[in-house]
């Protein structure tokens, strides 16, 4: 068996230990005689798996008791609709911060349900920066403020949490949740598609402050109502059981690794190494302002774009795969989530330095 270093933005690498454990438990989960995939979601075996995953998630993120944690389907993209459907609560508008392609998708969907006020945008700078909060034009009567703490495509990350006072803060943390500690008390809603730092695709983690539930807009599909899902403990219908189980294994792996503070230190070190290589090369370039560069997604371009294909082919030969940039921006992108070993980043750095020497 040979495993590659997979720099995909998602679905992304999973920790090898987790995959090994899943393999060992595949045919017979803990003496039950069944695979987790074959279990009733209402049976005691799966209920214990689900409860353990939630308990571990709550411990890792220090989720306070007045927040519900849900394991849903539909991806982060469904949350673009669920947020306005549930959080408007009689108000007509919401504030959105536009820092990249994923913000724009959330804004476009939000516009189908309410008056969207784009309170700040970095589109003029081609999404290479984050507007300081002092420049935001927030509305006092906004139902919520939505932002994207990490833009997976542009590689732009907030290293601070906005202060929105009494107005609930909503965060699409798809590509940053579990990469570092986060103060959940500052948020009304946090959501994330699982396929980056959590587990396989098909699962969406949603954390909602309890008092924000129960006033969904009329006409909201039952499945899209946070209260329905919370009251049913994410089992209003059949949940994505296997993805939930694997997420649970990832949470246990995170705990064994020392939790999110330990992950933050490793993630910062990995990102620093890669940015230092880019900045010090005179050959590679990352356009993002230094104080808002992502720890998770590192886009970069080569001095000569004609060599992109050669770069990708030679990288693949040494086991470094899925490095091409998003189709909308081109160039390269290295996604270095929790499960990317530091040795993977070291191998990439060595390869990049060698490639620049040979072609610069
Ligand atoms: N938001 C962000 C920040 C993302 O990176 C992605 C997926 N790449 C999405 C939303 C969409 O997630 P999903 O495919 O789970 O709907």
Boltz pocket constraint, residues with backbone or C-beta under 6 A from the ligand:
constraints:
  - pocket:
      binder: B
      contacts: [[A, 9], [A, 10], [A, 74], [A, 75], [A, 76], [A, 77], [A, 78], [A, 102], [A, 148], [A, 150], [A, 151], [A, 152], [A, 153], [A, 172], [A, 173], [A, 174], [A, 175], [A, 193], [A, 194]]
      max_distance: 6.0
